[in-house]
Amino acid sequence: MSAELPRITADIRAYILENLMFSDDGSVLADDASLLEQGVIDSTGVLELAMFLETQFGISVRAEDLLPQNFDSVNSMAGFVQRATAGRAAAAV
């Protein structure tokens, strides 16, 4: 596991709690909980999260990336960011 993954996860979790769930109670959101099934996000929420990930982590989210396996939970988004940043680092070498 990358040393960055816990920080990425915490940043995503904090954003969702503050901006989508309007809460500061971390116990209301498990990192593996389905945001779609719980009604936390819809298609507009996915786009909002994509913009956040681009801004916060300096990645590019393409239309083909907007899939449930990338945006359904805090863990899935953290994994997506980790893969995107690893791909960016590999391309820079």
C-alpha positions as a Markdown table, in Angstrom:
| # | Residue | x | y | z |
|---|---|---|---|---|
| 1 | Met | 0.0 | 0.0 | 0.0 |
| 2 | Ser | 1.3 | 3.4 | -0.9 |
| 3 | Ala | 2.1 | 5.9 | 1.9 |
| 4 | Glu | 0.0 | 8.4 | 0.0 |
| 5 | Leu | -3.2 | 6.2 | 0.0 |
| 6 | Pro | -4.2 | 7.1 | 3.6 |
| 7 | Arg | -3.9 | 10.8 | 2.8 |
| 8 | Ile | -5.8 | 10.5 | -0.5 |
| 9 | Thr | -8.6 | 8.5 | 1.3 |
| 10 | Ala | -8.8 | 11.1 | 4.1 |
| 11 | Asp | -9.0 | 14.0 | 1.7 |
| 12 | Ile | -11.8 | 12.4 | -0.3 |
| 13 | Arg | -13.7 | 11.4 | 2.8 |
| 14 | Ala | -13.5 | 14.9 | 4.3 |
| 15 | Tyr | -14.7 | 16.4 | 1.0 |
| 16 | Ile | -17.7 | 14.1 | 0.8 |
| 17 | Leu | -18.6 | 14.6 | 4.4 |
| 18 | Glu | -18.4 | 18.4 | 4.2 |
| 19 | Asn | -19.8 | 19.0 | 0.8 |
| 20 | Leu | -22.2 | 16.2 | 0.0 |
| 21 | Met | -23.3 | 14.9 | 3.4 |
| 22 | Phe | -23.0 | 18.2 | 5.3 |
| 23 | Ser | -21.6 | 16.5 | 8.3 |
| 24 | Asp | -18.4 | 16.4 | 10.3 |
| 25 | Asp | -19.2 | 13.0 | 11.8 |
| 26 | Gly | -16.9 | 10.5 | 10.1 |
| 27 | Ser | -18.8 | 7.6 | 11.6 |
| 28 | Val | -21.7 | 8.2 | 9.1 |
| 29 | Leu | -19.5 | 7.2 | 6.1 |
| 30 | Ala | -17.6 | 3.9 | 5.8 |
| 31 | Asp | -14.8 | 4.0 | 3.3 |
| 32 | Asp | -16.2 | 1.0 | 1.4 |
| 33 | Ala | -19.9 | 2.1 | 1.5 |
| 34 | Ser | -21.6 | 2.5 | -1.8 |
| 35 | Leu | -22.3 | 6.2 | -2.3 |
| 36 | Leu | -24.6 | 5.4 | -5.2 |
| 37 | Glu | -26.7 | 2.8 | -3.3 |
| 38 | Gln | -26.9 | 5.1 | -0.2 |
| 39 | Gly | -28.1 | 8.0 | -2.3 |
| 40 | Val | -25.2 | 10.2 | -1.3 |
| 41 | Ile | -24.3 | 10.9 | -4.9 |
| 42 | Asp | -26.1 | 10.9 | -8.3 |
| 43 | Ser | -24.7 | 11.7 | -11.7 |
| 44 | Thr | -24.3 | 15.4 | -10.8 |
| 45 | Gly | -22.4 | 14.3 | -7.6 |
| 46 | Val | -20.1 | 12.1 | -9.7 |
| 47 | Leu | -19.2 | 15.1 | -11.8 |
| 48 | Glu | -18.7 | 17.3 | -8.7 |
| 49 | Leu | -16.4 | 14.6 | -7.3 |
| 50 | Ala | -14.5 | 14.3 | -10.6 |
| 51 | Met | -13.8 | 18.1 | -10.5 |
| 52 | Phe | -12.7 | 17.8 | -6.9 |
| 53 | Leu | -10.3 | 15.0 | -7.7 |
| 54 | Glu | -8.8 | 16.9 | -10.7 |
| 55 | Thr | -8.3 | 20.0 | -8.6 |
| 56 | Gln | -7.1 | 18.3 | -5.4 |
| 57 | Phe | -4.8 | 15.7 | -6.9 |
| 58 | Gly | -3.8 | 17.3 | -10.2 |
| 59 | Ile | -5.2 | 14.4 | -12.3 |
| 60 | Ser | -7.3 | 14.4 | -15.4 |
| 61 | Val | -10.6 | 12.5 | -15.2 |
| 62 | Arg | -11.8 | 11.5 | -18.7 |
| 63 | Ala | -15.4 | 10.6 | -19.6 |
| 64 | Glu | -14.5 | 6.9 | -19.8 |
| 65 | Asp | -13.3 | 7.1 | -16.2 |
| 66 | Leu | -16.7 | 8.1 | -14.8 |
| 67 | Leu | -17.7 | 4.6 | -13.9 |
| 68 | Pro | -19.1 | 3.2 | -10.7 |
| 69 | Gln | -15.9 | 1.1 | -10.1 |
| 70 | Asn | -14.0 | 4.4 | -9.9 |
| 71 | Phe | -16.6 | 6.6 | -8.0 |
| 72 | Asp | -18.9 | 4.3 | -5.9 |
| 73 | Ser | -17.0 | 4.6 | -2.6 |
| 74 | Val | -14.2 | 6.5 | -0.9 |
| 75 | Asn | -11.9 | 3.5 | -1.4 |
| 76 | Ser | -12.7 | 3.2 | -5.1 |
| 77 | Met | -12.0 | 6.9 | -5.6 |
| 78 | Ala | -8.7 | 6.7 | -3.6 |
| 79 | Gly | -7.6 | 3.7 | -5.7 |
| 80 | Phe | -8.5 | 5.6 | -8.9 |
| 81 | Val | -6.5 | 8.6 | -7.8 |
| 82 | Gln | -3.6 | 6.4 | -6.8 |
| 83 | Arg | -3.6 | 4.7 | -10.3 |
| 84 | Ala | -3.9 | 8.0 | -12.1 |
| 85 | Thr | -1.1 | 9.6 | -10.2 |
| 86 | Ala | 1.1 | 6.5 | -10.6 |
| 87 | Gly | 0.4 | 6.6 | -14.4 |
| 88 | Arg | 1.3 | 10.3 | -14.5 |
| 89 | Ala | 4.6 | 9.6 | -12.6 |
| 90 | Ala | 5.4 | 6.8 | -14.9 |
| 91 | Ala | 4.8 | 8.9 | -18.0 |
| 92 | Ala | 7.1 | 11.6 | -16.6 |
| 93 | Val | 10.1 | 9.2 | -16.4 |
